[in-house]
Amino acid sequence: MEPLYLVAVIKPKAEGAATVREFLDSMIAATRDEDGCEMYDLVVGDDDPSTWLMIEKWSSRAHWDAHMVTPHVAKGNEALAGLLREPTELRFYSAK
């Protein structure tokens, strides 16, 4: 199986950033315990602190697909919907 790399671009509204961070922290803790999760880190650029990146590595696309239907992802996505400036952008990558 090929590993899957993913960068999720997250743009919280300024007034909801603390709430977004709380939801993401709980999602991070649960996700890191999932089968196939090799890396799941939230980072913020020094040049643009209003845009966050979730950098992920999964053992396979199937592992990520399973992750996307977990209760903590569904709850988090629902809760974050009104707290973001725009929908989260998902960028997928493969090892070369």
C-alpha positions as CSV (number, residue, x, y, z in Angstrom):
1,M,0.0,0.0,0.0
2,E,1.1,3.5,-0.8
3,P,1.2,6.0,2.0
4,L,-1.1,9.1,1.6
5,Y,0.1,12.6,2.5
6,L,-2.4,15.3,3.0
7,V,-2.3,19.0,3.9
8,A,-5.5,20.5,5.0
9,V,-5.6,24.3,4.8
10,I,-7.8,25.7,7.7
11,K,-8.8,29.3,7.9
12,P,-10.6,30.1,11.1
13,K,-12.5,33.3,11.6
14,A,-10.6,35.5,14.1
15,E,-13.5,35.6,16.5
16,G,-13.8,31.8,16.6
17,A,-10.1,30.8,16.5
18,A,-10.0,29.7,20.1
19,T,-13.0,27.5,19.6
20,V,-11.6,26.1,16.4
21,R,-8.4,25.2,18.2
22,E,-10.3,23.4,21.0
23,F,-12.2,21.3,18.4
24,L,-9.0,20.5,16.5
25,D,-7.1,19.6,19.7
26,S,-9.7,17.0,20.5
27,M,-9.7,15.7,16.9
28,I,-5.9,15.5,17.0
29,A,-5.9,13.4,20.1
30,A,-8.5,11.0,18.8
31,T,-7.0,10.8,15.3
32,R,-3.5,10.0,16.5
33,D,-4.9,6.8,18.0
34,E,-6.4,5.6,14.7
35,D,-5.0,2.7,12.8
36,G,-2.9,3.9,9.9
37,C,-2.3,7.4,11.3
38,E,1.5,8.1,11.0
39,M,1.4,11.9,11.5
40,Y,-1.3,14.4,12.3
41,D,0.1,17.8,13.2
42,L,-1.4,21.3,13.3
43,V,1.0,24.0,12.3
44,V,0.8,27.7,11.8
45,G,3.0,29.7,9.4
46,D,5.1,32.5,10.9
47,D,4.1,34.7,7.9
48,D,0.3,34.1,8.2
49,P,-0.9,33.1,11.6
50,S,-4.6,33.3,10.4
51,T,-4.1,30.2,8.1
52,W,-3.4,26.9,9.8
53,L,-2.2,23.6,8.2
54,M,-3.0,20.1,9.3
55,I,-0.2,18.0,8.0
56,E,-1.2,14.3,7.8
57,K,0.4,11.0,6.8
58,W,-1.6,7.9,6.5
59,S,-0.5,4.3,5.8
60,S,-2.9,4.2,2.9
61,R,-5.9,6.0,1.3
62,A,-8.1,3.4,2.9
63,H,-6.9,4.4,6.3
64,W,-7.7,8.0,5.6
65,D,-11.1,7.1,4.2
66,A,-11.9,5.2,7.4
67,H,-10.8,8.3,9.4
68,M,-13.2,10.5,7.5
69,V,-16.2,8.6,8.8
70,T,-15.3,8.4,12.4
71,P,-17.6,10.1,14.9
72,H,-14.9,12.6,16.0
73,V,-14.4,13.8,12.5
74,A,-18.1,14.1,11.8
75,K,-18.6,16.0,15.0
76,G,-15.6,18.3,14.4
77,N,-16.6,19.1,10.8
78,E,-20.1,20.0,11.9
79,A,-18.9,22.2,14.7
80,L,-16.3,24.0,12.6
81,A,-18.6,24.8,9.6
82,G,-19.6,28.2,10.8
83,L,-16.3,29.0,12.4
84,L,-14.2,29.1,9.2
85,R,-13.7,31.9,6.7
86,E,-13.9,29.3,3.9
87,P,-14.2,25.5,3.5
88,T,-11.1,23.6,4.4
89,E,-9.0,22.9,1.3
90,L,-7.6,19.4,1.1
91,R,-4.3,18.9,-0.8
92,F,-3.3,15.3,-1.5
93,Y,0.2,14.1,-2.2
94,S,2.0,10.9,-3.0
95,A,5.6,9.8,-2.4
96,K,7.8,9.9,-5.5
